[in-house]
Amino acid sequence: MRGRTAALAIAGVLLLGGMIALRCSLMSSPDTEPAPASMASGSAPVAAAPPTPLPAGAPPPTSAPAAPAAPVPAGPAATASPGAPELPAVVEAFTPTEKRPPVANKALLRQQVAAVAAQVADCTNQAAGSGYRGSGTAVLTYMVTPDKKKQTVEIEQTGIEYDGTTIDNQPLLDCLKDTSKAMTFAYVPDTDGVFALRRVKVADGKVVENAFVNFHYVR
């Protein structure tokens, strides 16, 4: 009787140990394995459409050749500005108009400077009468302008170039610059005006030089 009881006890212990081991193995593994994506959504996998059969005697399809790649420019692409004028138009815009002869050349200007020598001497005499007997130089300017409407030549903008002037008597300078208005030039059509310079030198109140210096065109 004792042996039977001991065998039952041992069998119970073994059964209990087997149950414990089975429970531990169940706890260490996941309950269910993840289903594939196609199966998890419940939708059946989509089968690929079979290729369309070719007609009898038709040649097998060929793949189109790949187009060659366009060359990539090394630098930035040049872009033309909208409305930019053509080169000939630009050149024409900066081309000076036709050059015409001066209304008075150097020879005529020298002649007229000499023609007013008496008026220049009158200026120094007036300055001497006022007590001025100094020495110095006056650089005088004037414009010789042809008037197409009047068919005449005008002497305009008589002035003093103080950069080269050393005479410090203003009444004498004003008298000297106005002597340019006594010059006379013949009108010539299709000519350009000129801007001229002349020089008067005085020593001890007397004129020692009355000379033409230079000129340039006035357009």
C-alpha distance (Angstrom), angle and dihedral (degrees) to the residues before:
residue distance angle dihedral
M1 . . .
R2 3.75 . .
G3 3.82 92.1 .
R4 3.81 92.0 53.2
T5 3.78 91.4 50.9
A6 3.80 91.5 50.7
A7 3.82 91.8 50.0
L8 3.80 91.4 51.8
A9 3.78 90.3 49.8
I10 3.79 92.2 51.6
A11 3.79 91.7 47.4
G12 3.79 90.3 51.4
V13 3.78 91.8 50.9
L14 3.83 91.5 49.9
L15 3.82 91.3 48.4
L16 3.79 91.4 49.9
G17 3.82 91.3 49.0
G18 3.82 91.3 49.9
M19 3.80 91.3 51.6
I20 3.80 91.3 49.1
A21 3.84 91.3 50.0
L22 3.82 91.6 48.4
R23 3.79 91.3 50.9
C24 3.80 92.3 50.1
S25 3.82 92.0 51.1
L26 3.79 90.9 50.2
M27 3.82 91.9 51.2
S28 3.85 93.6 49.3
S29 3.90 95.6 55.0
P30 3.88 126.1 61.4
D31 3.76 117.3 -100.1
T32 3.77 95.4 -124.9
E33 3.79 135.1 7.7
P34 3.90 117.0 -119.3
A35 3.76 111.5 -98.0
P36 3.83 119.9 -129.3
A37 3.78 115.7 -89.4
S38 3.76 93.6 -109.4
M39 3.76 91.8 50.6
A40 3.79 96.6 41.3
S41 3.81 92.4 61.3
G42 3.73 89.9 52.8
S43 3.79 94.5 -122.6
A44 3.75 123.0 126.3
P45 3.83 117.3 -117.9
V46 3.83 113.7 -93.5
A47 3.76 113.5 -119.8
A48 3.83 118.0 -139.0
A49 3.80 114.9 -105.9
P50 3.80 112.0 -104.9
P51 3.84 114.6 -112.4
T52 3.79 116.4 -94.7
P53 3.78 109.2 -102.7
L54 3.82 115.5 -116.3
P55 3.82 121.5 -125.4
A56 3.76 116.7 -99.3
G57 3.79 112.7 -83.6
A58 3.83 94.3 14.3
P59 3.81 114.8 137.9
P60 3.76 116.5 -112.8
P61 3.82 114.5 -94.9
T62 3.77 116.9 -96.8
S63 3.77 125.4 -153.2
A64 3.84 116.4 -114.1
P65 3.82 114.1 -109.7
A66 3.78 114.4 -106.4
A67 3.82 114.1 -104.5
P68 3.80 113.6 -112.8
A69 3.79 114.4 -105.0
A70 3.82 115.0 -104.2
P71 3.82 113.3 -111.3
V72 3.78 113.1 -103.7
P73 3.86 112.4 -130.8
A74 3.77 114.5 -119.6
G75 3.82 95.2 -136.4
P76 3.81 136.9 29.8
A77 3.77 115.1 -64.0
A78 3.80 113.7 -103.2
T79 3.77 113.6 -119.5
A80 3.79 124.4 -164.6
S81 3.78 115.4 -132.1
P82 3.80 111.5 -117.3
G83 3.76 114.1 -102.6
A84 3.82 94.4 9.2
P85 3.84 110.8 161.1
E86 3.76 120.0 -117.1
L87 3.80 117.5 -101.6
P88 3.83 95.0 -106.6
A89 3.81 90.2 55.2
V90 3.81 91.2 50.7
V91 3.79 92.2 48.7
E92 3.79 90.9 47.9
A93 3.81 91.3 51.3
F94 3.81 91.4 56.9
T95 3.80 96.4 40.2
P96 3.81 109.9 107.4
T97 3.77 118.5 -121.7
E98 3.76 119.5 -99.1
K99 3.78 110.9 -66.4
R100 3.79 114.0 -119.6
P101 3.80 126.8 -162.9
P102 3.81 118.6 -93.7
V103 3.77 119.0 -99.2
A104 3.82 87.1 -127.0
N105 3.82 125.4 24.5
K106 3.79 126.8 -158.9
A107 3.79 93.6 -86.5
L108 3.81 92.8 53.6
L109 3.80 92.0 44.7
R110 3.82 91.7 51.9
Q111 3.80 89.4 48.4
Q112 3.79 93.3 53.6
V113 3.82 93.1 44.6
A114 3.80 87.3 57.2
A115 3.82 90.3 44.8
V116 3.83 91.9 64.2
A117 3.81 95.6 47.9
A118 3.83 90.4 110.7
Q119 3.80 92.2 54.9
V120 3.82 89.9 48.8
A121 3.81 90.4 53.0
D122 3.83 89.9 50.2
C123 3.80 89.4 56.9
T124 3.80 93.2 54.2
N125 3.81 90.6 45.6
Q126 3.80 90.9 53.6
A127 3.82 90.1 48.7
A128 3.82 90.3 50.0
G129 3.80 89.8 50.1
S130 3.81 87.5 56.0
G131 3.81 90.7 52.4
Y132 3.81 100.1 -95.5
R133 3.79 114.8 131.7
G134 3.78 99.6 152.5
S135 3.80 132.7 137.1
G136 3.77 130.7 -124.8
T137 3.79 148.0 101.0
A138 3.80 132.7 -82.0
V139 3.83 121.0 -161.3
L140 3.80 108.0 -158.6
T141 3.82 129.6 -166.7
Y142 3.80 134.1 -161.7
M143 3.81 141.5 160.0
V144 3.79 126.2 -125.4
T145 3.82 106.9 -154.8
P146 3.82 127.9 -178.9
D147 3.83 114.1 -139.5
K148 3.79 108.5 -149.1
K149 3.81 94.9 -168.1
K150 3.79 95.8 49.8
Q151 3.81 94.3 34.0
T152 3.81 88.5 -132.8
V153 3.82 139.2 111.5
E154 3.80 119.2 -119.6
I155 3.82 129.4 -157.1
E156 3.80 106.0 -139.8
Q157 3.80 141.6 173.9
T158 3.77 98.5 16.7
G159 3.80 108.1 -169.6
I160 3.81 149.9 152.8
E161 3.80 125.2 -102.4
Y162 3.80 98.5 -144.5
D163 3.82 93.2 -174.4
G164 3.82 90.3 77.0
T165 3.82 98.8 25.3
T166 3.84 120.0 105.8
I167 3.83 100.9 168.7
D168 3.81 106.9 107.4
N169 3.82 98.4 -166.6
Q170 3.80 106.4 102.0
P171 3.84 97.9 -167.8
L172 3.81 88.9 54.2
L173 3.82 91.4 48.6
D174 3.81 91.9 49.6
C175 3.79 90.9 50.4
L176 3.83 92.3 48.5
K177 3.83 94.9 49.7
D178 3.81 92.4 50.6
T179 3.81 92.3 55.9
S180 3.83 86.5 78.5
K181 3.81 87.9 72.9
A182 3.81 89.3 68.3
M183 3.84 91.1 64.8
T184 3.81 117.4 106.1
F185 3.82 127.8 -156.1
A186 3.79 129.7 -179.0
Y187 3.80 116.7 -116.4
V188 3.81 114.5 -111.6
P189 3.83 119.5 -176.1
D190 3.79 121.4 -125.0
T191 3.79 94.7 24.9
D192 3.80 133.3 126.7
G193 3.78 127.7 -125.5
V194 3.80 122.1 -111.4
F195 3.80 136.9 -143.3
A196 3.80 109.5 -141.1
L197 3.80 137.5 -170.1
R198 3.81 128.4 -155.0
R199 3.79 133.5 177.5
V200 3.80 132.8 -138.4
K201 3.79 121.5 -168.7
V202 3.80 123.0 -164.6
A203 3.81 128.0 -167.1
D204 3.80 120.7 -172.8
G205 3.80 89.4 -15.4
K206 3.83 94.5 -52.2
V207 3.82 128.5 110.0
V208 3.81 111.1 -111.7
E209 3.82 98.9 166.1
N210 3.80 135.2 25.5
A211 3.81 107.3 171.1
F212 3.79 144.4 155.9
V213 3.85 113.1 -117.0
N214 3.82 111.1 -178.3
F215 3.82 146.1 -55.0
H216 3.81 141.4 -149.9
Y217 3.78 134.5 -161.9
V218 3.80 123.9 -86.3
R219 3.84 112.4 -150.8
